[in-house]
């Protein structure tokens, strides 16, 4: 486990005692490495030719050299306490043996002039006037603070739950204060008192956080806190905040603002956050435990967080519990970073309650909902405010094609927890819980852009992206940190890197940015108008799409009909070709027939004369024949008359013969008869 960077100061009667790595230390180191993994990879890749080189870091941040302390006055030698590791606050037991701290270091000298980019303040000075604190800015911060406290008071339905949670926080705060007072009274002198108060943190942290909270970190290990803050805790003020944060915000806004800007004491930070957010809820904590059972039943040990034991399981528990608690939003990756910061300051159940409040009361939920309307609104407000404060920078970014969604979206979705040093992130959360979500995240974004305005204006597209994502907060690097600054940062200064930041200066600069609720409402109105126009445009576009779809169906039908007509046309054309061939054949036949008809006409024209001639000839023949026949008839008639005459004579003769026969017959008969007789 890495220790704090070595110093060149002589150690009087004290030696560094390294601390054995523990499971909890590896957990915290793994969490911290998640914040620094991307930035470390980016810094390593910047040395290759495939990525534009960013401005070089000052090598002075690798090793911090503190000025030598003055010679102590002659005092009886005492045994100096062992140097504390950055993870000493993770120990489950405290060292109660008396010890004497080394003499305090003198204030650091002013930083020497250097050609490094961190030692030159000319680019920052050009925009410093925009962020100078003023009474108006303080009044605006107080207004945001009061509005947030009013919003966090909740409605009548939540009043009883909030009161029960507040009572629990009051009791925890009271026990913590009593424990600190007892530790202070038990000390023999001022140095022993300070050591005693430090050693009692781990034993009293569970009381301070309540509901089985994890041990509270020592002051020197929590970034964003002052090293001597244990001696300067305004217990009465923070007690009043825990009792009724809205009342303190209404009656003492300036005092509360100054206290928050100076940094909430790390021992009290988790409790104060819960009080300002009004998130302490026994019902939600019970629901968390029930949801945790569901998570364990569904997931078991088949999770990537299993190897990280306690803290990573707690992180998984909070995120998965919220996914079950709010199925509409579910889980997204950005939630992990926010939950990590909460878990470093309070127990799982309390972190879950605060996370629920952040998502609902602080409207963080709108950024994770479908289509991310809340994130779009924050980005629009950020763009408009950036145009107001830094018009040249805004124009330059637009010309370079750098949209705010490329770099600011991760700020707002993770509340600056992604790639930002935890030392600065905790101070962002201090202001966020007191003033609400909208103002602080926009203020910190604007102040970081303003402090780097001249540097950004001098960059092109290739270097703007990496700088905005990884190096923007370097402007607040403390190149010559004092011992107090080293204690402030602790190990978590920048995800494992030994860099220290001027957190107080960043908070003061952010609070000096004038962002009023009227500005936010006005820009939200503009955004609503743009969204309304966009919705109308989308509706019109949808109508046109539906019409287009209908027309496409009609066109498809017409195309099918056209294809059918084409097929019919081909069929008709084919038949027409056949008919043409047949017509040609018929034409030939017609010609032949016409020739025949002409021949027949000639024949017909000649036939009447021939027929008449032939008729005459036949008639003549017939007349001649008729005359012959008539003559023959006459001859025959004459012959017939003669024959008739002969016939009559013959018949007369026959009759005479018959009479003679009859007479003879009778005679014969008579003769026979006569003979017979």
C-alpha positions as CSV (number, residue, x, y, z in Angstrom):
1,X,0.0,0.0,0.0
2,X,1.4,3.4,-1.0
3,X,2.1,5.9,1.8
4,X,2.0,9.7,1.6
5,X,4.8,11.2,-0.6
6,X,8.1,11.5,1.4
7,X,9.1,14.9,2.5
8,X,12.6,16.3,2.8
9,X,12.0,17.8,6.3
10,X,14.0,16.3,9.2
11,X,11.9,14.2,11.5
12,X,12.5,14.9,15.1
13,X,12.1,11.9,17.3
14,X,9.7,10.3,14.9
15,X,9.9,7.7,12.2
16,X,7.5,6.6,9.5
17,X,5.7,3.4,10.6
18,X,4.2,1.8,7.5
19,X,0.8,0.2,8.0
20,X,0.1,-3.3,7.0
21,X,-2.4,-3.5,4.1
22,X,-5.8,-4.7,5.1
23,X,-8.8,-6.0,3.2
24,X,-10.6,-2.7,3.7
25,X,-7.6,-0.8,2.4
26,X,-7.5,-2.8,-0.8
27,X,-11.2,-2.1,-1.2
28,X,-10.7,1.6,-1.0
29,X,-7.7,1.4,-3.3
30,X,-9.8,-0.5,-5.9
31,X,-12.5,2.1,-5.7
32,X,-10.0,4.9,-6.1
33,X,-8.4,3.2,-9.0
34,X,-11.8,3.2,-10.8
35,X,-11.6,7.0,-10.8
36,X,-8.0,7.1,-12.1
37,X,-8.0,4.2,-14.5
38,X,-9.2,6.2,-17.5
39,X,-7.0,9.2,-16.8
40,X,-3.9,7.0,-16.2
41,X,-4.5,5.2,-19.5
42,X,-5.0,8.5,-21.3
43,X,-1.8,10.0,-19.9
44,X,0.1,7.0,-21.0
45,X,-1.4,7.1,-24.4
46,X,-0.5,10.7,-24.8
47,X,3.2,9.9,-25.2
48,X,2.5,8.0,-28.5
49,X,2.1,9.6,-31.9
50,X,-1.5,8.4,-32.3
51,X,-2.8,11.0,-29.8
52,X,-2.0,14.7,-29.7
53,X,0.1,15.6,-26.7
54,X,-1.5,17.5,-23.9
55,X,0.4,20.3,-22.0
56,X,3.0,18.6,-19.7
57,X,2.3,18.1,-16.1
58,X,4.5,19.7,-13.5
59,X,7.0,17.2,-12.2
60,X,6.8,18.9,-8.8
61,X,3.5,17.1,-8.1
62,X,5.3,13.8,-8.1
63,X,7.2,14.6,-4.9
64,X,6.1,17.1,-2.4
65,X,8.9,18.8,-0.5
66,X,7.7,20.6,2.6
67,X,9.8,23.4,4.1
68,X,11.9,22.5,7.1
69,X,10.2,23.3,10.5
70,X,11.8,25.9,12.8
71,X,13.9,24.6,15.7
72,X,11.6,23.7,18.6
73,X,12.1,25.4,22.0
74,X,14.0,23.3,24.5
75,X,11.5,20.9,26.0
76,X,11.9,17.6,27.6
77,X,12.1,14.9,24.9
78,X,8.9,13.0,24.3
79,X,8.2,10.0,22.2
80,X,6.7,11.2,18.9
81,X,3.7,9.3,17.7
82,X,4.1,7.1,14.6
83,X,3.3,8.6,11.3
84,X,-0.2,7.7,10.3
85,X,-1.0,6.0,7.1
86,X,-3.6,7.4,4.8
87,X,-5.7,4.4,5.6
88,X,-5.4,4.6,9.4
89,X,-9.0,5.6,9.7
90,X,-10.0,2.1,8.3
91,X,-8.7,0.4,11.5
92,X,-11.3,-1.1,13.7
93,X,-9.5,-0.2,16.9
94,X,-7.8,3.0,17.9
95,X,-4.4,3.6,19.6
96,X,-5.1,5.0,23.0
97,X,-1.5,5.4,24.0
98,X,-0.5,9.0,24.7
99,X,1.8,10.6,22.1
100,X,3.0,14.0,21.2
101,X,2.6,15.4,17.7
102,X,5.6,16.9,16.0
103,X,5.9,20.7,16.0
104,X,3.7,22.4,13.4
105,X,5.2,23.4,10.1
106,X,5.4,27.1,9.2
107,X,3.2,28.4,6.5
108,X,4.5,27.6,3.0
109,X,6.4,30.2,1.1
110,X,4.9,31.7,-2.0
111,X,5.4,29.4,-5.1
112,X,8.5,30.3,-7.1
113,X,8.2,31.7,-10.6
114,X,8.3,28.9,-13.1
115,X,7.7,28.4,-16.8
116,X,5.4,25.5,-16.1
117,X,1.7,25.9,-17.0
118,X,0.7,25.5,-13.3
119,X,3.0,28.3,-12.1
120,X,1.8,30.9,-14.6
121,X,-1.4,32.7,-13.6
122,X,-1.7,35.1,-16.5
123,X,-4.3,33.1,-18.3
124,X,-6.3,32.7,-15.1
125,X,-6.0,36.4,-14.2
126,X,-7.8,37.4,-17.4
127,X,-11.0,35.8,-16.2
128,X,-10.6,36.1,-12.4
129,X,-12.7,39.2,-12.3
130,X,-15.7,37.2,-13.4
131,X,-15.5,35.0,-10.4
132,X,-14.7,37.5,-7.7
133,X,-16.9,36.9,-4.6
134,X,-19.4,39.6,-4.0
135,X,-22.3,40.4,-1.7
136,X,-24.7,39.7,-4.6
137,X,-23.2,36.3,-5.2
138,X,-23.5,35.5,-1.5
139,X,-27.1,36.6,-1.5
140,X,-27.8,34.4,-4.5
141,X,-26.1,31.4,-2.8
142,X,-28.2,32.0,0.2
143,X,-31.3,32.1,-1.9
144,X,-30.4,28.8,-3.5
145,X,-29.6,27.4,-0.1
146,X,-33.0,28.4,1.3
147,X,-34.9,27.2,-1.7
148,X,-33.2,23.8,-1.4
149,X,-33.8,23.5,2.3
150,X,-37.5,24.4,1.7
151,X,-37.8,21.8,-1.1
152,X,-36.2,19.1,1.1
153,X,-38.7,19.6,3.9
154,X,-41.1,17.4,1.9
155,X,-44.8,17.3,1.8
156,X,-47.3,16.3,4.5
157,X,-47.2,12.7,3.5
158,X,-43.4,12.5,4.3
159,X,-43.5,14.7,7.3
160,X,-43.7,12.0,9.9
161,X,-41.0,9.9,8.2
162,X,-38.7,12.9,8.0
163,X,-39.3,13.8,11.7
164,X,-38.5,10.2,12.8
165,X,-35.3,10.2,10.6
166,X,-34.3,13.7,11.9
167,X,-34.8,12.5,15.5
168,X,-32.4,9.6,14.8
169,X,-29.8,12.0,13.3
170,X,-30.1,14.2,16.4
171,X,-29.5,11.3,18.7
172,X,-26.5,10.2,16.7
173,X,-25.1,13.7,16.6
174,X,-25.6,14.1,20.3
175,X,-23.8,10.9,21.1
176,X,-20.9,11.9,18.8
177,X,-20.6,15.3,20.4
178,X,-20.7,13.8,23.9
179,X,-18.0,11.3,23.0
180,X,-15.8,14.1,21.6
181,X,-16.3,16.2,24.6
182,X,-15.4,13.3,26.9
183,X,-12.3,12.6,24.8
184,X,-11.3,16.3,25.0
185,X,-11.8,16.5,28.8
186,X,-9.8,13.3,29.3
187,X,-6.7,14.8,27.6
188,X,-3.9,16.2,29.8
189,X,-2.6,18.9,27.4
190,X,-3.4,20.4,24.1
191,X,-1.3,18.0,22.1
192,X,-2.6,15.0,23.9
193,X,-6.1,16.3,23.4
194,X,-5.6,16.5,19.7
195,X,-4.2,12.9,19.6
196,X,-7.0,11.7,21.8
197,X,-9.6,13.3,19.5
198,X,-8.1,11.6,16.5
199,X,-7.8,8.2,18.1
200,X,-11.4,8.3,19.2
201,X,-12.8,8.9,15.7
202,X,-12.8,5.2,14.7
203,X,-14.4,4.1,18.0
204,X,-17.1,6.8,17.8
205,X,-17.8,6.7,14.0
206,X,-20.4,4.0,14.3
207,X,-22.3,6.2,16.8
208,X,-22.0,9.3,14.5
209,X,-23.3,7.5,11.4
210,X,-26.0,5.4,13.1
211,X,-27.6,2.2,11.8
212,X,-24.3,0.3,11.9
213,X,-22.3,2.9,9.9
214,X,-18.8,2.1,8.8
215,X,-16.0,3.9,10.7
216,X,-15.7,7.6,9.9
217,X,-12.3,8.5,8.4
218,X,-9.8,10.6,10.1
219,X,-9.6,14.3,9.2
220,X,-6.3,13.9,7.4
221,X,-7.6,11.1,5.2
222,X,-10.7,12.8,3.9
223,X,-10.2,15.1,0.9
224,X,-11.9,18.4,0.9
225,X,-11.5,18.9,4.6
226,X,-9.1,21.1,6.6
227,X,-6.5,19.3,8.7
228,X,-7.1,21.5,11.8
229,X,-10.8,21.4,11.5
230,X,-11.2,19.0,14.5
231,X,-10.1,21.9,16.7
232,X,-12.4,24.4,15.0
233,X,-15.6,22.4,14.7
234,X,-18.6,24.8,15.4
235,X,-20.6,22.2,17.2
236,X,-23.4,24.6,17.9
237,X,-23.8,25.5,14.2
238,X,-23.8,21.9,13.0
239,X,-26.0,20.8,15.8
240,X,-28.5,23.5,14.7
241,X,-28.2,22.3,11.1
242,X,-29.0,18.7,12.2
243,X,-31.9,19.9,14.3
244,X,-33.5,22.1,11.6
245,X,-31.5,22.9,8.5
246,X,-34.2,25.0,7.1
247,X,-34.3,27.3,10.1
248,X,-30.5,27.8,10.0
249,X,-30.7,28.5,6.3
250,X,-33.4,31.1,6.9
251,X,-31.9,32.8,10.0
252,X,-28.1,32.4,9.3
253,X,-27.7,32.0,5.6
254,X,-24.3,33.8,5.4
255,X,-22.8,31.9,8.3
256,X,-24.0,28.6,7.0
257,X,-22.7,29.4,3.5
258,X,-19.3,30.2,4.8
259,X,-19.2,27.1,6.9
260,X,-20.1,24.9,3.9
261,X,-17.7,26.7,1.6
262,X,-14.9,26.1,4.1
263,X,-15.8,22.4,4.0
264,X,-18.1,20.3,6.3
265,X,-16.1,18.6,9.0
266,X,-15.4,15.1,7.7
267,X,-16.5,13.5,11.0
268,X,-19.9,15.2,10.6
269,X,-20.1,15.2,6.8
270,X,-22.3,12.1,6.4
271,X,-24.7,13.2,9.1
272,X,-24.9,16.8,7.8
273,X,-25.5,15.6,4.3
274,X,-28.4,13.4,5.5
275,X,-29.8,16.3,7.5
276,X,-29.7,18.8,4.6
277,X,-31.1,16.3,2.2
278,X,-33.8,15.2,4.7
279,X,-33.0,11.7,3.6
280,X,-32.9,9.8,6.9
281,X,-35.7,7.4,6.6
282,X,-36.2,4.3,8.8
283,X,-38.7,3.0,6.3
284,X,-36.3,3.2,3.4
285,X,-33.6,1.6,5.4
286,X,-35.9,-1.3,6.2
287,X,-36.9,-1.4,2.5
288,X,-33.2,-1.5,1.6
289,X,-32.6,-4.5,3.9
290,X,-35.6,-6.3,2.3
291,X,-34.3,-5.4,-1.2
292,X,-30.8,-6.6,-0.3
293,X,-32.3,-10.0,0.5
294,X,-33.9,-10.1,-3.0
295,X,-30.5,-9.1,-4.5
296,X,-28.6,-11.8,-2.7
297,X,-31.2,-14.4,-3.6
298,X,-31.1,-13.4,-7.3
299,X,-27.4,-12.7,-7.7
300,X,-25.7,-14.8,-5.0
301,X,-22.0,-14.6,-5.5
302,X,-22.0,-14.3,-9.3
303,X,-21.0,-10.7,-9.4
304,X,-17.9,-8.9,-10.4
305,X,-18.0,-7.1,-7.0
306,X,-17.6,-10.3,-5.0
307,X,-13.8,-10.2,-4.8
308,X,-13.8,-6.8,-3.2
309,X,-15.6,-7.9,-0.1
310,X,-17.3,-5.3,2.0
311,X,-17.2,-2.0,0.2
312,X,-17.7,-3.3,-3.3
313,X,-20.6,-5.4,-2.1
314,X,-22.1,-2.4,-0.4
315,X,-21.7,-0.5,-3.7
316,X,-23.4,-3.3,-5.6
317,X,-26.1,-3.4,-2.9
318,X,-27.0,0.3,-3.1
319,X,-27.1,0.3,-6.9
320,X,-29.0,-2.9,-7.3
321,X,-31.4,-1.9,-4.5
322,X,-32.2,1.3,-6.2
323,X,-32.7,-0.6,-9.5
324,X,-35.4,-2.7,-7.7
325,X,-36.7,0.3,-5.8
326,X,-37.2,2.4,-9.0
327,X,-37.7,-0.1,-11.9
328,X,-38.6,2.7,-14.3
329,X,-35.1,4.1,-14.1
330,X,-33.3,0.9,-13.2
331,X,-29.5,1.0,-13.1
332,X,-27.0,2.9,-15.2
333,X,-23.2,3.0,-14.9
334,X,-23.0,6.6,-13.7
335,X,-24.8,5.7,-10.5
336,X,-21.8,3.7,-9.3
337,X,-19.6,6.8,-9.0
338,X,-22.2,8.7,-7.0
339,X,-22.9,5.8,-4.7
340,X,-19.2,5.4,-4.0
341,X,-18.9,8.9,-2.7
342,X,-21.9,8.3,-0.4
343,X,-20.5,5.0,0.9
344,X,-17.2,6.7,1.8
345,X,-19.1,8.9,4.2
346,X,-22.0,6.7,5.6
347,X,-23.4,3.3,6.0
348,X,-25.1,1.3,3.2
349,X,-28.7,2.0,4.4
350,X,-28.0,5.7,4.9
351,X,-26.3,5.9,1.5
352,X,-29.3,4.3,-0.1
353,X,-31.6,6.8,1.6
354,X,-29.4,9.8,0.5
355,X,-29.3,8.3,-3.0
356,X,-33.1,8.1,-3.2
357,X,-33.3,11.7,-2.1
358,X,-30.8,12.8,-4.7
359,X,-32.7,11.0,-7.4
360,X,-36.1,12.4,-6.4
361,X,-35.9,15.6,-4.3
362,X,-32.8,16.8,-6.1
363,X,-34.2,15.8,-9.5
364,X,-31.2,13.7,-10.4
365,X,-33.7,11.1,-11.6
366,X,-34.6,13.2,-14.6
367,X,-31.1,12.7,-15.9
368,X,-31.4,8.9,-15.9
369,X,-35.0,8.6,-17.2
370,X,-35.7,7.6,-20.7
371,X,-34.4,10.1,-23.3
372,X,-32.5,11.9,-20.5
373,X,-34.6,15.1,-20.6
374,X,-33.1,16.4,-17.4
375,X,-29.6,16.0,-18.8
376,X,-30.6,17.8,-22.0
377,X,-31.9,20.7,-19.9
378,X,-28.8,20.9,-17.8
379,X,-26.6,20.9,-20.9
380,X,-28.7,23.6,-22.5
381,X,-28.5,25.8,-19.3
382,X,-24.8,25.1,-19.2
383,X,-24.3,26.2,-22.8
384,X,-26.3,29.4,-22.3
385,X,-24.5,30.3,-19.1
386,X,-21.2,29.6,-20.7
387,X,-22.1,32.0,-23.5
388,X,-22.9,34.6,-20.9
389,X,-19.7,34.2,-19.0
390,X,-17.2,33.1,-21.6
391,X,-18.5,34.1,-25.1
392,X,-15.1,33.7,-26.7
393,X,-14.7,30.3,-25.4
394,X,-18.2,29.2,-26.3
395,X,-17.7,30.5,-29.9
396,X,-14.3,28.7,-30.1
397,X,-15.8,25.4,-28.9
398,X,-18.6,25.6,-31.5
399,X,-16.1,26.4,-34.3
400,X,-14.1,23.4,-33.2
401,X,-17.2,21.2,-33.2
402,X,-17.0,20.4,-29.5
403,X,-20.5,20.0,-28.1
404,X,-21.0,20.2,-24.3
405,X,-22.5,16.6,-24.4
406,X,-19.0,15.3,-25.3
407,X,-17.5,16.4,-22.0
408,X,-20.1,17.9,-19.6
409,X,-22.6,15.1,-19.8
410,X,-20.4,12.9,-17.6
411,X,-20.0,15.8,-15.2
412,X,-23.7,16.1,-14.6
413,X,-24.6,12.4,-14.8
414,X,-22.0,11.5,-12.2
415,X,-22.0,14.8,-10.3
416,X,-18.3,15.3,-11.1
417,X,-17.3,12.0,-9.6
418,X,-16.0,10.6,-12.9
419,X,-12.3,11.3,-13.3
420,X,-12.4,14.2,-10.9
421,X,-10.3,14.0,-7.7
422,X,-12.3,12.9,-4.7
423,X,-10.8,15.8,-2.8
424,X,-12.7,18.2,-5.1
425,X,-15.8,15.9,-5.5
426,X,-16.6,16.0,-1.7
427,X,-16.6,19.8,-1.8
428,X,-18.9,19.7,-4.8
429,X,-21.3,17.4,-2.8
430,X,-21.1,19.8,0.2
431,X,-22.5,22.6,-2.0
432,X,-24.8,20.3,-3.8
433,X,-26.6,19.2,-0.7
434,X,-27.0,22.8,0.5
435,X,-28.0,24.6,-2.7
436,X,-29.6,21.8,-4.8
437,X,-28.5,20.1,-7.9
438,X,-28.9,22.7,-10.6
439,X,-26.9,25.6,-9.3
440,X,-23.7,23.9,-8.0
441,X,-23.0,21.6,-10.9
442,X,-23.4,24.5,-13.3
443,X,-21.3,26.8,-11.2
444,X,-18.4,24.3,-10.9
445,X,-18.6,23.6,-14.7
446,X,-18.5,27.3,-15.5
447,X,-15.7,28.1,-13.1
448,X,-13.5,25.3,-14.4
449,X,-14.1,26.4,-18.0
450,X,-13.4,30.0,-17.0
451,X,-10.2,29.2,-15.3
452,X,-9.0,27.3,-18.3
453,X,-10.5,29.7,-20.9
454,X,-7.2,31.0,-22.4
455,X,-5.7,27.5,-22.5
456,X,-8.8,26.1,-24.2
457,X,-9.0,28.9,-26.8
458,X,-5.5,28.1,-27.9
459,X,-6.3,24.4,-28.5
460,X,-7.6,22.6,-31.6
461,X,-10.1,19.8,-31.9
462,X,-7.6,17.0,-31.3
463,X,-6.4,18.3,-27.9
464,X,-9.6,19.9,-26.7
465,X,-11.4,16.6,-26.0
466,X,-8.7,14.9,-23.9
467,X,-8.0,18.1,-22.0
468,X,-11.7,18.7,-21.2
469,X,-12.1,15.2,-19.9
470,X,-8.9,14.7,-18.0
471,X,-6.9,17.9,-17.3
472,X,-9.5,20.6,-16.7
473,X,-9.2,20.5,-12.9
474,X,-5.4,20.8,-13.0
475,X,-5.8,24.6,-12.7
476,X,-6.4,24.1,-9.0
477,X,-3.4,21.9,-8.4
478,X,-1.4,23.0,-5.4
479,X,2.2,22.8,-6.5
480,X,3.7,23.7,-3.1
481,X,1.3,22.2,-0.6
482,X,1.7,22.8,3.0
483,X,1.5,20.0,5.6
484,X,-2.2,21.0,6.1
485,X,-2.8,20.6,2.4
486,X,-1.2,17.2,2.5
487,X,-3.4,16.2,5.3
488,X,-6.4,17.6,3.5
489,X,-5.9,15.5,0.4
490,X,-4.9,12.2,2.0
491,X,-4.6,9.2,-0.3
492,X,-7.7,10.0,-2.3
493,X,-6.4,13.2,-3.7
494,X,-6.7,12.0,-7.4
495,X,-7.5,8.4,-7.5
496,X,-4.1,7.3,-6.2
497,X,-2.0,10.0,-7.7
498,X,-0.1,12.2,-5.2
499,X,-1.6,15.5,-6.3
500,X,-3.1,18.1,-4.0
501,X,-5.7,20.7,-4.9
502,X,-6.8,24.0,-3.6
503,X,-10.3,22.9,-2.9
504,X,-11.3,25.9,-0.8
505,X,-10.3,28.2,-3.7
506,X,-12.4,26.2,-6.2
507,X,-15.5,26.4,-3.9
508,X,-15.0,30.1,-3.4
509,X,-14.7,30.6,-7.2
510,X,-17.8,28.5,-7.8
511,X,-19.8,30.4,-5.2
512,X,-18.8,33.7,-6.8
513,X,-20.5,32.7,-10.1
514,X,-23.8,34.4,-10.3
515,X,-26.4,31.9,-11.2
516,X,-29.9,32.8,-9.9
517,X,-33.1,30.8,-10.0
518,X,-34.5,33.4,-12.4
519,X,-31.7,32.6,-14.8
520,X,-32.3,28.9,-14.5
521,X,-36.0,29.4,-14.9
522,X,-35.5,31.6,-17.9
523,X,-33.2,29.2,-19.7
524,X,-35.5,26.3,-18.7
525,X,-38.3,28.3,-20.4
526,X,-36.2,28.7,-23.5
527,X,-35.4,25.0,-23.4
528,X,-39.1,24.2,-23.0
529,X,-39.9,26.4,-26.0
530,X,-37.2,24.7,-28.0
531,X,-38.6,21.3,-27.0
532,X,-42.1,22.4,-27.8
533,X,-41.0,23.6,-31.2
534,X,-39.1,20.3,-31.6
535,X,-42.1,18.3,-30.5
536,X,-44.2,20.2,-33.0
537,X,-41.6,19.6,-35.6
538,X,-41.5,15.9,-34.6
539,X,-45.3,15.7,-34.8
540,X,-45.3,17.4,-38.2
541,X,-42.5,15.1,-39.2
542,X,-44.4,12.1,-37.9
543,X,-47.5,13.3,-39.8
544,X,-45.4,13.6,-42.9
545,X,-43.9,10.2,-42.3
546,X,-47.4,8.7,-41.9
547,X,-48.5,10.5,-45.0
548,X,-45.4,9.3,-46.7
549,X,-46.0,5.8,-45.5
550,X,-49.6,6.0,-46.8
551,X,-48.4,7.4,-50.1
552,X,-45.7,4.8,-50.2
553,X,-48.5,2.1,-49.8
554,X,-50.4,3.8,-52.6
555,X,-47.3,4.0,-54.7
556,X,-46.6,0.4,-54.0
557,X,-50.2,-0.4,-55.1
558,X,-49.8,1.7,-58.2
559,X,-46.5,0.0,-58.9
560,X,-48.1,-3.4,-58.5
561,X,-51.0,-2.2,-60.8
562,X,-48.4,-0.8,-63.2
563,X,-46.6,-4.1,-63.2
564,X,-49.9,-5.9,-63.9
565,X,-50.6,-3.4,-66.7
566,X,-47.1,-4.0,-68.0
567,X,-47.7,-7.7,-68.0
568,X,-51.0,-7.1,-69.7
569,X,-49.3,-4.9,-72.2
570,X,-46.7,-7.5,-72.9
571,X,-49.4,-10.0,-73.3
572,X,-51.3,-7.7,-75.6
573,X,-48.2,-6.8,-77.5
574,X,-47.4,-10.5,-78.0
575,X,-50.9,-11.1,-79.3
576,X,-50.6,-8.0,-81.4
577,X,-47.5,-9.4,-83.0
578,X,-49.4,-12.6,-83.7
579,X,-52.3,-10.6,-85.1
580,X,-49.9,-8.7,-87.3
581,X,-48.4,-11.9,-88.7
582,X,-51.9,-13.2,-89.1
583,X,-52.9,-9.9,-90.7
584,X,-50.1,-10.2,-93.2
585,X,-51.2,-13.7,-94.0
586,X,-54.7,-12.5,-94.5
587,X,-53.5,-9.6,-96.6
588,X,-51.8,-12.0,-98.9
589,X,-54.9,-14.1,-99.0
590,X,-56.9,-11.0,-99.6
591,X,-54.7,-10.1,-102.6
592,X,-55.2,-13.6,-104.0
593,X,-59.0,-13.3,-103.4
594,X,-59.1,-9.9,-105.0
595,X,-57.4,-11.4,-108.0
596,X,-60.0,-14.1,-108.0
597,X,-62.7,-11.6,-107.6
598,X,-61.5,-9.6,-110.5
599,X,-61.4,-12.7,-112.6
600,X,-64.8,-13.6,-111.4
601,X,-66.1,-10.1,-112.2
602,X,-64.7,-10.5,-115.7
603,X,-66.4,-13.8,-115.9
604,X,-69.6,-12.5,-114.5
605,X,-69.5,-9.5,-116.9
606,X,-69.1,-11.9,-119.8
607,X,-71.7,-14.5,-118.6
608,X,-74.9,-12.6,-119.4
609,X,-74.2,-12.3,-123.0
610,X,-73.1,-15.9,-123.2
611,X,-76.1,-17.0,-121.2
612,X,-78.4,-15.0,-123.4
613,X,-76.8,-16.4,-126.5
614,X,-76.9,-19.8,-125.2
615,X,-80.5,-19.3,-123.9
616,X,-81.5,-18.1,-127.4
617,X,-79.8,-21.1,-128.9
618,X,-81.4,-23.4,-126.4
619,X,-84.8,-21.7,-126.9
620,X,-84.4,-22.1,-130.6
621,X,-83.5,-25.7,-130.1
622,X,-86.4,-26.1,-127.7
623,X,-88.8,-24.4,-130.1
624,X,-87.7,-26.5,-132.9
625,X,-87.9,-29.6,-130.7
626,X,-91.3,-28.4,-129.5
627,X,-92.5,-28.2,-133.0
628,X,-91.2,-31.6,-133.7
629,X,-92.8,-32.9,-130.6
630,X,-96.1,-31.1,-131.5
631,X,-96.0,-32.6,-134.9
632,X,-95.2,-36.0,-133.4
633,X,-98.1,-35.5,-130.9
634,X,-100.4,-34.7,-133.7
635,X,-99.3,-37.8,-135.6
636,X,-99.7,-39.8,-132.4
637,X,-103.1,-38.4,-131.8
638,X,-104.1,-39.3,-135.2
639,X,-102.7,-42.7,-134.7
640,X,-104.4,-42.9,-131.3
641,X,-107.7,-42.0,-132.9
642,X,-107.3,-44.7,-135.5
643,X,-106.2,-47.1,-132.7
644,X,-109.2,-46.1,-130.7
645,X,-111.4,-46.8,-133.6
646,X,-109.6,-50.2,-134.0
647,X,-110.1,-50.8,-130.3
648,X,-113.7,-50.0,-130.4
649,X,-114.1,-52.4,-133.3
650,X,-112.0,-55.0,-131.5
651,X,-114.1,-54.5,-128.3
652,X,-117.2,-55.0,-130.4
653,X,-115.8,-58.1,-131.9
654,X,-114.8,-59.2,-128.4
655,X,-118.3,-58.7,-127.1
656,X,-119.6,-60.6,-130.0
657,X,-117.2,-63.4,-129.3
658,X,-118.0,-63.3,-125.6
659,X,-121.7,-63.6,-126.4
660,X,-120.9,-66.5,-128.7
661,X,-118.8,-68.0,-126.0
662,X,-121.5,-67.6,-123.4
663,X,-123.9,-69.1,-125.8
664,X,-121.7,-72.0,-126.6
665,X,-120.9,-72.5,-122.9
666,X,-124.5,-72.6,-122.1
667,X,-125.0,-75.1,-124.9
668,X,-122.1,-77.1,-123.5
669,X,-123.5,-77.0,-120.1
670,X,-126.8,-78.1,-121.4
671,X,-125.1,-80.7,-123.4
672,X,-123.2,-82.2,-120.6
673,X,-126.2,-81.9,-118.5
674,X,-128.0,-83.7,-121.1
675,X,-125.3,-86.2,-121.5
676,X,-125.1,-86.7,-117.8
677,X,-128.6,-87.4,-117.4
